[in-house]
Amino acid sequence: MAEKVENLKELELEYPCDWEYRLIVLKGTNITQIIENIVDKREFSLVTSKNSKNGKYESFSLKLLVHNDEDRKTLYETFKRAQEIKFVL
């Protein structure tokens, strides 16, 4: 059988725009300080989203202005590399 391959389109955004990242960290982590260190003086909004079933992890919704595609992807990679951040969406 032939395998169906879908074309993946590049995300088309008009920059600058607000972008939302979902960050998952161990409960009790000072996520605000970590974000401030990464985004420097940018304004951001951080809202608690969910706790894991066993209460070990917390999920946060982080919104901030991204200036271009490279900026958006660089922030994503920086959040991923942060030792305290367990998962980034």
PDB file of N, CA, C and O in Angstrom:
ATOM      1  N   MET A   1       0.831  -1.194   0.000  1.00  0.00           N
ATOM      2  CA  MET A   1       0.000   0.000   0.000  1.00  0.00           C
ATOM      3  C   MET A   1       0.869   1.249   0.000  1.00  0.00           C
ATOM      4  O   MET A   1       1.905   1.311   0.662  1.00  0.00           O
ATOM      5  N   ALA A   2       0.435   2.206  -0.735  1.00  0.00           N
ATOM      6  CA  ALA A   2       1.161   3.478  -0.783  1.00  0.00           C
ATOM      7  C   ALA A   2       0.858   4.269   0.475  1.00  0.00           C
ATOM      8  O   ALA A   2      -0.281   4.326   0.937  1.00  0.00           O
ATOM      9  N   GLU A   3       1.886   4.868   1.012  1.00  0.00           N
ATOM     10  CA  GLU A   3       1.744   5.659   2.232  1.00  0.00           C
ATOM     11  C   GLU A   3       1.362   7.088   1.858  1.00  0.00           C
ATOM     12  O   GLU A   3       1.991   7.698   0.993  1.00  0.00           O
ATOM     13  N   LYS A   4       0.348   7.610   2.502  1.00  0.00           N
ATOM     14  CA  LYS A   4      -0.090   8.980   2.225  1.00  0.00           C
ATOM     15  C   LYS A   4       0.770   9.946   3.029  1.00  0.00           C
ATOM     16  O   LYS A   4       0.879   9.822   4.248  1.00  0.00           O
ATOM     17  N   VAL A   5       1.378  10.905   2.346  1.00  0.00           N
ATOM     18  CA  VAL A   5       2.214  11.898   3.001  1.00  0.00           C
ATOM     19  C   VAL A   5       1.550  13.254   2.845  1.00  0.00           C
ATOM     20  O   VAL A   5       1.280  13.712   1.735  1.00  0.00           O
ATOM     21  N   GLU A   6       1.293  13.885   3.982  1.00  0.00           N
ATOM     22  CA  GLU A   6       0.668  15.203   3.950  1.00  0.00           C
ATOM     23  C   GLU A   6       1.731  16.287   3.885  1.00  0.00           C
ATOM     24  O   GLU A   6       2.786  16.175   4.509  1.00  0.00           O
ATOM     25  N   ASN A   7       1.449  17.324   3.133  1.00  0.00           N
ATOM     26  CA  ASN A   7       2.360  18.453   3.075  1.00  0.00           C
ATOM     27  C   ASN A   7       2.227  19.267   4.348  1.00  0.00           C
ATOM     28  O   ASN A   7       1.125  19.635   4.752  1.00  0.00           O
ATOM     29  N   LEU A   8       3.355  19.541   4.973  1.00  0.00           N
ATOM     30  CA  LEU A   8       3.350  20.362   6.170  1.00  0.00           C
ATOM     31  C   LEU A   8       3.627  21.796   5.770  1.00  0.00           C
ATOM     32  O   LEU A   8       4.655  22.092   5.161  1.00  0.00           O
ATOM     33  N   LYS A   9       2.720  22.675   6.110  1.00  0.00           N
ATOM     34  CA  LYS A   9       2.894  24.086   5.778  1.00  0.00           C
ATOM     35  C   LYS A   9       3.643  24.782   6.891  1.00  0.00           C
ATOM     36  O   LYS A   9       3.474  24.462   8.068  1.00  0.00           O
ATOM     37  N   GLU A  10       4.464  25.726   6.515  1.00  0.00           N
ATOM     38  CA  GLU A  10       5.150  26.571   7.491  1.00  0.00           C
ATOM     39  C   GLU A  10       4.098  27.478   8.135  1.00  0.00           C
ATOM     40  O   GLU A  10       3.218  28.001   7.452  1.00  0.00           O
ATOM     41  N   LEU A  11       4.193  27.653   9.415  1.00  0.00           N
ATOM     42  CA  LEU A  11       3.282  28.504  10.147  1.00  0.00           C
ATOM     43  C   LEU A  11       3.394  29.936   9.635  1.00  0.00           C
ATOM     44  O   LEU A  11       4.486  30.503   9.597  1.00  0.00           O
ATOM     45  N   GLU A  12       2.268  30.515   9.244  1.00  0.00           N
ATOM     46  CA  GLU A  12       2.276  31.876   8.723  1.00  0.00           C
ATOM     47  C   GLU A  12       1.731  32.827   9.775  1.00  0.00           C
ATOM     48  O   GLU A  12       0.553  32.772  10.128  1.00  0.00           O
ATOM     49  N   LEU A  13       2.598  33.697  10.270  1.00  0.00           N
ATOM     50  CA  LEU A  13       2.207  34.657  11.297  1.00  0.00           C
ATOM     51  C   LEU A  13       2.594  36.054  10.858  1.00  0.00           C
ATOM     52  O   LEU A  13       3.534  36.240  10.085  1.00  0.00           O
ATOM     53  N   GLU A  14       1.863  37.030  11.358  1.00  0.00           N
ATOM     54  CA  GLU A  14       2.243  38.424  11.140  1.00  0.00           C
ATOM     55  C   GLU A  14       2.940  38.893  12.406  1.00  0.00           C
ATOM     56  O   GLU A  14       2.357  38.892  13.490  1.00  0.00           O
ATOM     57  N   TYR A  15       4.181  39.289  12.253  1.00  0.00           N
ATOM     58  CA  TYR A  15       4.988  39.720  13.396  1.00  0.00           C
ATOM     59  C   TYR A  15       5.037  41.236  13.453  1.00  0.00           C
ATOM     60  O   TYR A  15       4.895  41.900  12.427  1.00  0.00           O
ATOM     61  N   PRO A  16       5.237  41.788  14.641  1.00  0.00           N
ATOM     62  CA  PRO A  16       5.280  41.108  15.948  1.00  0.00           C
ATOM     63  C   PRO A  16       3.887  40.622  16.339  1.00  0.00           C
ATOM     64  O   PRO A  16       2.880  41.175  15.896  1.00  0.00           O
ATOM     65  N   CYS A  17       3.838  39.590  17.166  1.00  0.00           N
ATOM     66  CA  CYS A  17       2.560  39.049  17.631  1.00  0.00           C
ATOM     67  C   CYS A  17       2.744  38.434  19.021  1.00  0.00           C
ATOM     68  O   CYS A  17       3.855  38.102  19.432  1.00  0.00           O
ATOM     69  N   ASP A  18       1.631  38.294  19.723  1.00  0.00           N
ATOM     70  CA  ASP A  18       1.659  37.610  21.012  1.00  0.00           C
ATOM     71  C   ASP A  18       1.746  36.112  20.750  1.00  0.00           C
ATOM     72  O   ASP A  18       1.101  35.590  19.840  1.00  0.00           O
ATOM     73  N   TRP A  19       2.545  35.434  21.550  1.00  0.00           N
ATOM     74  CA  TRP A  19       2.719  33.991  21.412  1.00  0.00           C
ATOM     75  C   TRP A  19       2.591  33.354  22.782  1.00  0.00           C
ATOM     76  O   TRP A  19       3.010  33.931  23.785  1.00  0.00           O
ATOM     77  N   GLU A  20       2.016  32.172  22.821  1.00  0.00           N
ATOM     78  CA  GLU A  20       1.820  31.470  24.089  1.00  0.00           C
ATOM     79  C   GLU A  20       2.644  30.192  24.120  1.00  0.00           C
ATOM     80  O   GLU A  20       2.610  29.385  23.191  1.00  0.00           O
ATOM     81  N   TYR A  21       3.378  30.028  25.200  1.00  0.00           N
ATOM     82  CA  TYR A  21       4.123  28.798  25.472  1.00  0.00           C
ATOM     83  C   TYR A  21       3.482  28.149  26.691  1.00  0.00           C
ATOM     84  O   TYR A  21       3.033  28.838  27.607  1.00  0.00           O
ATOM     85  N   ARG A  22       3.443  26.832  26.697  1.00  0.00           N
ATOM     86  CA  ARG A  22       2.989  26.098  27.875  1.00  0.00           C
ATOM     87  C   ARG A  22       4.233  25.497  28.503  1.00  0.00           C
ATOM     88  O   ARG A  22       4.970  24.764  27.845  1.00  0.00           O
ATOM     89  N   LEU A  23       4.472  25.803  29.771  1.00  0.00           N
ATOM     90  CA  LEU A  23       5.667  25.346  30.473  1.00  0.00           C
ATOM     91  C   LEU A  23       5.263  24.426  31.614  1.00  0.00           C
ATOM     92  O   LEU A  23       4.348  24.742  32.374  1.00  0.00           O
ATOM     93  N   ILE A  24       5.929  23.310  31.736  1.00  0.00           N
ATOM     94  CA  ILE A  24       5.661  22.360  32.816  1.00  0.00           C
ATOM     95  C   ILE A  24       6.921  22.250  33.660  1.00  0.00           C
ATOM     96  O   ILE A  24       8.009  21.980  33.152  1.00  0.00           O
ATOM     97  N   VAL A  25       6.750  22.467  34.972  1.00  0.00           N
ATOM     98  CA  VAL A  25       7.871  22.473  35.914  1.00  0.00           C
ATOM     99  C   VAL A  25       7.508  21.671  37.160  1.00  0.00           C
ATOM    100  O   VAL A  25       6.338  21.371  37.400  1.00  0.00           O
ATOM    101  N   LEU A  26       8.522  21.328  37.949  1.00  0.00           N
ATOM    102  CA  LEU A  26       8.268  20.694  39.242  1.00  0.00           C
ATOM    103  C   LEU A  26       7.543  21.691  40.137  1.00  0.00           C
ATOM    104  O   LEU A  26       7.850  22.883  40.129  1.00  0.00           O
ATOM    105  N   LYS A  27       6.594  21.204  40.896  1.00  0.00           N
ATOM    106  CA  LYS A  27       5.836  22.063  41.806  1.00  0.00           C
ATOM    107  C   LYS A  27       6.804  22.770  42.759  1.00  0.00           C
ATOM    108  O   LYS A  27       7.734  22.156  43.283  1.00  0.00           O
ATOM    109  N   GLY A  28       6.574  24.058  42.973  1.00  0.00           N
ATOM    110  CA  GLY A  28       7.413  24.834  43.871  1.00  0.00           C
ATOM    111  C   GLY A  28       8.569  25.542  43.186  1.00  0.00           C
ATOM    112  O   GLY A  28       9.303  26.290  43.832  1.00  0.00           O
ATOM    113  N   THR A  29       8.745  25.319  41.886  1.00  0.00           N
ATOM    114  CA  THR A  29       9.813  25.988  41.135  1.00  0.00           C
ATOM    115  C   THR A  29       9.476  27.470  40.996  1.00  0.00           C
ATOM    116  O   THR A  29       8.325  27.827  40.743  1.00  0.00           O
ATOM    117  N   ASN A  30      10.473  28.328  41.162  1.00  0.00           N
ATOM    118  CA  ASN A  30      10.263  29.770  40.990  1.00  0.00           C
ATOM    119  C   ASN A  30      10.289  30.085  39.493  1.00  0.00           C
ATOM    120  O   ASN A  30      11.277  30.603  38.974  1.00  0.00           O
ATOM    121  N   ILE A  31       9.203  29.770  38.821  1.00  0.00           N
ATOM    122  CA  ILE A  31       9.134  29.905  37.371  1.00  0.00           C
ATOM    123  C   ILE A  31       9.215  31.364  36.936  1.00  0.00           C
ATOM    124  O   ILE A  31       9.748  31.655  35.865  1.00  0.00           O
ATOM    125  N   THR A  32       8.702  32.274  37.736  1.00  0.00           N
ATOM    126  CA  THR A  32       8.762  33.700  37.385  1.00  0.00           C
ATOM    127  C   THR A  32      10.208  34.155  37.248  1.00  0.00           C
ATOM    128  O   THR A  32      10.550  34.841  36.284  1.00  0.00           O
ATOM    129  N   GLN A  33      11.048  33.790  38.182  1.00  0.00           N
ATOM    130  CA  GLN A  33      12.463  34.172  38.136  1.00  0.00           C
ATOM    131  C   GLN A  33      13.166  33.568  36.923  1.00  0.00           C
ATOM    132  O   GLN A  33      13.972  34.234  36.274  1.00  0.00           O
ATOM    133  N   ILE A  34      12.866  32.331  36.624  1.00  0.00           N
ATOM    134  CA  ILE A  34      13.472  31.659  35.477  1.00  0.00           C
ATOM    135  C   ILE A  34      13.084  32.379  34.185  1.00  0.00           C
ATOM    136  O   ILE A  34      13.935  32.631  33.332  1.00  0.00           O
ATOM    137  N   ILE A  35      11.817  32.705  34.047  1.00  0.00           N
ATOM    138  CA  ILE A  35      11.344  33.401  32.847  1.00  0.00           C
ATOM    139  C   ILE A  35      11.970  34.786  32.745  1.00  0.00           C
ATOM    140  O   ILE A  35      12.408  35.187  31.667  1.00  0.00           O
ATOM    141  N   GLU A  36      12.018  35.516  33.847  1.00  0.00           N
ATOM    142  CA  GLU A  36      12.630  36.854  33.831  1.00  0.00           C
ATOM    143  C   GLU A  36      14.086  36.779  33.371  1.00  0.00           C
ATOM    144  O   GLU A  36      14.544  37.651  32.632  1.00  0.00           O
ATOM    145  N   ASN A  37      14.809  35.763  33.794  1.00  0.00           N
ATOM    146  CA  ASN A  37      16.208  35.595  33.370  1.00  0.00           C
ATOM    147  C   ASN A  37      16.316  35.320  31.870  1.00  0.00           C
ATOM    148  O   ASN A  37      17.276  35.746  31.226  1.00  0.00           O
ATOM    149  N   ILE A  38      15.347  34.620  31.323  1.00  0.00           N
ATOM    150  CA  ILE A  38      15.383  34.261  29.904  1.00  0.00           C
ATOM    151  C   ILE A  38      14.920  35.413  29.017  1.00  0.00           C
ATOM    152  O   ILE A  38      15.561  35.718  28.011  1.00  0.00           O
ATOM    153  N   VAL A  39      13.811  36.053  29.384  1.00  0.00           N
ATOM    154  CA  VAL A  39      13.225  37.072  28.499  1.00  0.00           C
ATOM    155  C   VAL A  39      13.747  38.470  28.784  1.00  0.00           C
ATOM    156  O   VAL A  39      13.387  39.421  28.090  1.00  0.00           O
ATOM    157  N   ASP A  40      14.584  38.604  29.789  1.00  0.00           N
ATOM    158  CA  ASP A  40      15.205  39.877  30.160  1.00  0.00           C
ATOM    159  C   ASP A  40      14.121  40.891  30.539  1.00  0.00           C
ATOM    160  O   ASP A  40      13.378  40.651  31.491  1.00  0.00           O
ATOM    161  N   LYS A  41      14.011  41.992  29.839  1.00  0.00           N
ATOM    162  CA  LYS A  41      13.090  43.063  30.246  1.00  0.00           C
ATOM    163  C   LYS A  41      11.767  43.050  29.491  1.00  0.00           C
ATOM    164  O   LYS A  41      10.999  44.009  29.571  1.00  0.00           O
ATOM    165  N   ARG A  42      11.498  41.992  28.770  1.00  0.00           N
ATOM    166  CA  ARG A  42      10.215  41.902  28.052  1.00  0.00           C
ATOM    167  C   ARG A  42       9.068  41.736  29.043  1.00  0.00           C
ATOM    168  O   ARG A  42       9.205  41.095  30.085  1.00  0.00           O
ATOM    169  N   GLU A  43       7.950  42.326  28.690  1.00  0.00           N
ATOM    170  CA  GLU A  43       6.751  42.102  29.484  1.00  0.00           C
ATOM    171  C   GLU A  43       6.179  40.742  29.127  1.00  0.00           C
ATOM    172  O   GLU A  43       6.255  40.307  27.978  1.00  0.00           O
ATOM    173  N   PHE A  44       5.607  40.078  30.118  1.00  0.00           N
ATOM    174  CA  PHE A  44       4.988  38.781  29.867  1.00  0.00           C
ATOM    175  C   PHE A  44       3.849  38.565  30.833  1.00  0.00           C
ATOM    176  O   PHE A  44       3.749  39.229  31.864  1.00  0.00           O
ATOM    177  N   SER A  45       3.005  37.641  30.489  1.00  0.00           N
ATOM    178  CA  SER A  45       1.886  37.235  31.332  1.00  0.00           C
ATOM    179  C   SER A  45       2.080  35.765  31.663  1.00  0.00           C
ATOM    180  O   SER A  45       2.315  34.948  30.772  1.00  0.00           O
ATOM    181  N   LEU A  46       1.983  35.428  32.941  1.00  0.00           N
ATOM    182  CA  LEU A  46       2.163  34.048  33.383  1.00  0.00           C
ATOM    183  C   LEU A  46       0.957  33.643  34.210  1.00  0.00           C
ATOM    184  O   LEU A  46       0.643  34.276  35.218  1.00  0.00           O
ATOM    185  N   VAL A  47       0.283  32.584  33.780  1.00  0.00           N
ATOM    186  CA  VAL A  47      -0.924  32.120  34.467  1.00  0.00           C
ATOM    187  C   VAL A  47      -0.760  30.638  34.783  1.00  0.00           C
ATOM    188  O   VAL A  47      -0.361  29.850  33.926  1.00  0.00           O
ATOM    189  N   THR A  48      -1.071  30.271  36.019  1.00  0.00           N
ATOM    190  CA  THR A  48      -1.063  28.856  36.402  1.00  0.00           C
ATOM    191  C   THR A  48      -2.168  28.152  35.644  1.00  0.00           C
ATOM    192  O   THR A  48      -3.299  28.634  35.585  1.00  0.00           O
ATOM    193  N   SER A  49      -1.837  27.011  35.064  1.00  0.00           N
ATOM    194  CA  SER A  49      -2.812  26.295  34.259  1.00  0.00           C
ATOM    195  C   SER A  49      -3.362  25.073  34.996  1.00  0.00           C
ATOM    196  O   SER A  49      -4.544  25.033  35.337  1.00  0.00           O
ATOM    197  N   LYS A  50      -2.513  24.085  35.239  1.00  0.00           N
ATOM    198  CA  LYS A  50      -2.949  22.833  35.874  1.00  0.00           C
ATOM    199  C   LYS A  50      -1.846  22.285  36.762  1.00  0.00           C
ATOM    200  O   LYS A  50      -0.681  22.666  36.650  1.00  0.00           O
ATOM    201  N   ASN A  51      -2.243  21.380  37.648  1.00  0.00           N
ATOM    202  CA  ASN A  51      -1.295  20.573  38.412  1.00  0.00           C
ATOM    203  C   ASN A  51      -1.437  19.135  37.936  1.00  0.00           C
ATOM    204  O   ASN A  51      -2.518  18.717  37.521  1.00  0.00           O
ATOM    205  N   SER A  52      -0.360  18.391  37.994  1.00  0.00           N
ATOM    206  CA  SER A  52      -0.435  16.981  37.601  1.00  0.00           C
ATOM    207  C   SER A  52      -1.291  16.220  38.613  1.00  0.00           C
ATOM    208  O   SER A  52      -1.541  16.688  39.724  1.00  0.00           O
ATOM    209  N   LYS A  53      -1.727  15.046  38.200  1.00  0.00           N
ATOM    210  CA  LYS A  53      -2.596  14.218  39.038  1.00  0.00           C
ATOM    211  C   LYS A  53      -1.997  13.963  40.418  1.00  0.00           C
ATOM    212  O   LYS A  53      -2.691  14.031  41.433  1.00  0.00           O
ATOM    213  N   ASN A  54      -0.691  13.667  40.440  1.00  0.00           N
ATOM    214  CA  ASN A  54      -0.044  13.360  41.716  1.00  0.00           C
ATOM    215  C   ASN A  54       0.507  14.607  42.410  1.00  0.00           C
ATOM    216  O   ASN A  54       1.076  14.509  43.497  1.00  0.00           O
ATOM    217  N   GLY A  55       0.341  15.783  41.788  1.00  0.00           N
ATOM    218  CA  GLY A  55       0.762  17.035  42.404  1.00  0.00           C
ATOM    219  C   GLY A  55       2.241  17.332  42.295  1.00  0.00           C
ATOM    220  O   GLY A  55       2.721  18.273  42.927  1.00  0.00           O
ATOM    221  N   LYS A  56       2.975  16.566  41.519  1.00  0.00           N
ATOM    222  CA  LYS A  56       4.423  16.754  41.412  1.00  0.00           C
ATOM    223  C   LYS A  56       4.785  17.883  40.447  1.00  0.00           C
ATOM    224  O   LYS A  56       5.807  18.547  40.627  1.00  0.00           O
ATOM    225  N   TYR A  57       3.956  18.105  39.428  1.00  0.00           N
ATOM    226  CA  TYR A  57       4.251  19.104  38.401  1.00  0.00           C
ATOM    227  C   TYR A  57       3.161  20.168  38.315  1.00  0.00           C
ATOM    228  O   TYR A  57       2.001  19.934  38.657  1.00  0.00           O
ATOM    229  N   GLU A  58       3.576  21.350  37.846  1.00  0.00           N
ATOM    230  CA  GLU A  58       2.652  22.447  37.585  1.00  0.00           C
ATOM    231  C   GLU A  58       2.802  22.867  36.134  1.00  0.00           C
ATOM    232  O   GLU A  58       3.889  22.797  35.558  1.00  0.00           O
ATOM    233  N   SER A  59       1.700  23.302  35.557  1.00  0.00           N
ATOM    234  CA  SER A  59       1.712  23.784  34.188  1.00  0.00           C
ATOM    235  C   SER A  59       1.374  25.269  34.194  1.00  0.00           C
ATOM    236  O   SER A  59       0.491  25.711  34.929  1.00  0.00           O
ATOM    237  N   PHE A  60       2.086  26.037  33.367  1.00  0.00           N
ATOM    238  CA  PHE A  60       1.876  27.469  33.271  1.00  0.00           C
ATOM    239  C   PHE A  60       1.683  27.877  31.826  1.00  0.00           C
ATOM    240  O   PHE A  60       2.272  27.291  30.917  1.00  0.00           O
ATOM    241  N   SER A  61       0.855  28.884  31.621  1.00  0.00           N
ATOM    242  CA  SER A  61       0.678  29.491  30.311  1.00  0.00           C
ATOM    243  C   SER A  61       1.447  30.809  30.314  1.00  0.00           C
ATOM    244  O   SER A  61       1.156  31.705  31.107  1.00  0.00           O
ATOM    245  N   LEU A  62       2.425  30.920  29.425  1.00  0.00           N
ATOM    246  CA  LEU A  62       3.258  32.110  29.321  1.00  0.00           C
ATOM    247  C   LEU A  62       2.960  32.807  28.000  1.00  0.00           C
ATOM    248  O   LEU A  62       3.100  32.206  26.935  1.00  0.00           O
ATOM    249  N   LYS A  63       2.551  34.074  28.064  1.00  0.00           N
ATOM    250  CA  LYS A  63       2.292  34.858  26.854  1.00  0.00           C
ATOM    251  C   LYS A  63       3.252  36.032  26.816  1.00  0.00           C
ATOM    252  O   LYS A  63       3.462  36.724  27.813  1.00  0.00           O
ATOM    253  N   LEU A  64       3.841  36.242  25.618  1.00  0.00           N
ATOM    254  CA  LEU A  64       4.708  37.389  25.430  1.00  0.00           C
ATOM    255  C   LEU A  64       4.774  37.738  23.951  1.00  0.00           C
ATOM    256  O   LEU A  64       4.393  36.943  23.092  1.00  0.00           O
ATOM    257  N   LEU A  65       5.261  38.929  23.672  1.00  0.00           N
ATOM    258  CA  LEU A  65       5.391  39.411  22.309  1.00  0.00           C
ATOM    259  C   LEU A  65       6.649  38.832  21.679  1.00  0.00           C
ATOM    260  O   LEU A  65       7.743  38.937  22.235  1.00  0.00           O
ATOM    261  N   VAL A  66       6.482  38.223  20.516  1.00  0.00           N
ATOM    262  CA  VAL A  66       7.638  37.754  19.749  1.00  0.00           C
ATOM    263  C   VAL A  66       7.761  38.636  18.512  1.00  0.00           C
ATOM    264  O   VAL A  66       6.759  39.052  17.931  1.00  0.00           O
ATOM    265  N   HIS A  67       8.993  38.914  18.120  1.00  0.00           N
ATOM    266  CA  HIS A  67       9.234  39.893  17.071  1.00  0.00           C
ATOM    267  C   HIS A  67       9.344  39.300  15.672  1.00  0.00           C
ATOM    268  O   HIS A  67       9.072  39.980  14.682  1.00  0.00           O
ATOM    269  N   ASN A  68       9.745  38.030  15.590  1.00  0.00           N
ATOM    270  CA  ASN A  68       9.855  37.355  14.297  1.00  0.00           C
ATOM    271  C   ASN A  68       9.952  35.857  14.545  1.00  0.00           C
ATOM    272  O   ASN A  68       9.967  35.400  15.688  1.00  0.00           O
ATOM    273  N   ASP A  69      10.016  35.107  13.460  1.00  0.00           N
ATOM    274  CA  ASP A  69      10.044  33.653  13.556  1.00  0.00           C
ATOM    275  C   ASP A  69      11.269  33.155  14.325  1.00  0.00           C
ATOM    276  O   ASP A  69      11.166  32.246  15.149  1.00  0.00           O
ATOM    277  N   GLU A  70      12.403  33.746  14.053  1.00  0.00           N
ATOM    278  CA  GLU A  70      13.634  33.354  14.740  1.00  0.00           C
ATOM    279  C   GLU A  70      13.533  33.610  16.245  1.00  0.00           C
ATOM    280  O   GLU A  70      13.963  32.783  17.050  1.00  0.00           O
ATOM    281  N   ASP A  71      12.973  34.741  16.614  1.00  0.00           N
ATOM    282  CA  ASP A  71      12.779  35.090  18.023  1.00  0.00           C
ATOM    283  C   ASP A  71      11.888  34.055  18.709  1.00  0.00           C
ATOM    284  O   ASP A  71      12.200  33.590  19.805  1.00  0.00           O
ATOM    285  N   ARG A  72      10.786  33.699  18.064  1.00  0.00           N
ATOM    286  CA  ARG A  72       9.837  32.725  18.622  1.00  0.00           C
ATOM    287  C   ARG A  72      10.512  31.378  18.832  1.00  0.00           C
ATOM    288  O   ARG A  72      10.352  30.760  19.885  1.00  0.00           O
ATOM    289  N   LYS A  73      11.267  30.919  17.837  1.00  0.00           N
ATOM    290  CA  LYS A  73      11.930  29.612  17.923  1.00  0.00           C
ATOM    291  C   LYS A  73      13.090  29.631  18.917  1.00  0.00           C
ATOM    292  O   LYS A  73      13.321  28.648  19.621  1.00  0.00           O
ATOM    293  N   THR A  74      13.816  30.741  18.977  1.00  0.00           N
ATOM    294  CA  THR A  74      14.933  30.857  19.924  1.00  0.00           C
ATOM    295  C   THR A  74      14.417  30.795  21.356  1.00  0.00           C
ATOM    296  O   THR A  74      15.004  30.116  22.199  1.00  0.00           O
ATOM    297  N   LEU A  75      13.328  31.496  21.634  1.00  0.00           N
ATOM    298  CA  LEU A  75      12.746  31.431  22.979  1.00  0.00           C
ATOM    299  C   LEU A  75      12.325  30.001  23.322  1.00  0.00           C
ATOM    300  O   LEU A  75      12.583  29.520  24.425  1.00  0.00           O
ATOM    301  N   TYR A  76      11.686  29.337  22.383  1.00  0.00           N
ATOM    302  CA  TYR A  76      11.270  27.955  22.602  1.00  0.00           C
ATOM    303  C   TYR A  76      12.474  27.073  22.973  1.00  0.00           C
ATOM    304  O   TYR A  76      12.424  26.321  23.946  1.00  0.00           O
ATOM    305  N   GLU A  77      13.528  27.174  22.204  1.00  0.00           N
ATOM    306  CA  GLU A  77      14.723  26.370  22.462  1.00  0.00           C
ATOM    307  C   GLU A  77      15.371  26.732  23.802  1.00  0.00           C
ATOM    308  O   GLU A  77      15.869  25.857  24.510  1.00  0.00           O
ATOM    309  N   THR A  78      15.364  28.004  24.143  1.00  0.00           N
ATOM    310  CA  THR A  78      15.929  28.445  25.422  1.00  0.00           C
ATOM    311  C   THR A  78      15.118  27.896  26.587  1.00  0.00           C
ATOM    312  O   THR A  78      15.686  27.441  27.580  1.00  0.00           O
ATOM    313  N   PHE A  79      13.793  27.935  26.471  1.00  0.00           N
ATOM    314  CA  PHE A  79      12.953  27.345  27.524  1.00  0.00           C
ATOM    315  C   PHE A  79      13.211  25.847  27.639  1.00  0.00           C
ATOM    316  O   PHE A  79      13.272  25.312  28.746  1.00  0.00           O
ATOM    317  N   LYS A  80      13.363  25.169  26.506  1.00  0.00           N
ATOM    318  CA  LYS A  80      13.630  23.724  26.524  1.00  0.00           C
ATOM    319  C   LYS A  80      14.936  23.392  27.220  1.00  0.00           C
ATOM    320  O   LYS A  80      15.034  22.372  27.903  1.00  0.00           O
ATOM    321  N   ARG A  81      15.942  24.242  27.053  1.00  0.00           N
ATOM    322  CA  ARG A  81      17.258  23.984  27.651  1.00  0.00           C
ATOM    323  C   ARG A  81      17.310  24.316  29.142  1.00  0.00           C
ATOM    324  O   ARG A  81      18.221  23.868  29.838  1.00  0.00           O
ATOM    325  N   ALA A  82      16.361  25.082  29.635  1.00  0.00           N
ATOM    326  CA  ALA A  82      16.356  25.441  31.058  1.00  0.00           C
ATOM    327  C   ALA A  82      16.138  24.171  31.886  1.00  0.00           C
ATOM    328  O   ALA A  82      15.143  23.467  31.714  1.00  0.00           O
ATOM    329  N   GLN A  83      17.061  23.900  32.764  1.00  0.00           N
ATOM    330  CA  GLN A  83      17.030  22.670  33.557  1.00  0.00           C
ATOM    331  C   GLN A  83      15.746  22.547  34.385  1.00  0.00           C
ATOM    332  O   GLN A  83      15.229  21.444  34.562  1.00  0.00           O
ATOM    333  N   GLU A  84      15.238  23.654  34.884  1.00  0.00           N
ATOM    334  CA  GLU A  84      14.050  23.630  35.755  1.00  0.00           C
ATOM    335  C   GLU A  84      12.750  23.377  34.980  1.00  0.00           C
ATOM    336  O   GLU A  84      11.757  22.936  35.557  1.00  0.00           O
ATOM    337  N   ILE A  85      12.763  23.654  33.685  1.00  0.00           N
ATOM    338  CA  ILE A  85      11.567  23.453  32.864  1.00  0.00           C
ATOM    339  C   ILE A  85      11.616  22.050  32.288  1.00  0.00           C
ATOM    340  O   ILE A  85      12.529  21.707  31.536  1.00  0.00           O
ATOM    341  N   LYS A  86      10.636  21.248  32.643  1.00  0.00           N
ATOM    342  CA  LYS A  86      10.623  19.832  32.242  1.00  0.00           C
ATOM    343  C   LYS A  86      10.069  19.615  30.845  1.00  0.00           C
ATOM    344  O   LYS A  86      10.468  18.674  30.159  1.00  0.00           O
ATOM    345  N   PHE A  87       9.142  20.484  30.412  1.00  0.00           N
ATOM    346  CA  PHE A  87       8.506  20.291  29.115  1.00  0.00           C
ATOM    347  C   PHE A  87       7.988  21.629  28.611  1.00  0.00           C
ATOM    348  O   PHE A  87       7.513  22.449  29.396  1.00  0.00           O
ATOM    349  N   VAL A  88       8.078  21.855  27.290  1.00  0.00           N
ATOM    350  CA  VAL A  88       7.604  23.092  26.670  1.00  0.00           C
ATOM    351  C   VAL A  88       6.692  22.744  25.501  1.00  0.00           C
ATOM    352  O   VAL A  88       7.035  21.905  24.668  1.00  0.00           O
ATOM    353  N   LEU A  89       5.550  23.379  25.442  1.00  0.00           N
ATOM    354  CA  LEU A  89       4.639  23.231  24.298  1.00  0.00           C
ATOM    355  C   LEU A  89       4.439  24.579  23.659  1.00  0.00           C
ATOM    356  O   LEU A  89       3.707  24.694  22.675  1.00  0.00           O
TER     357      LEU A  89
END
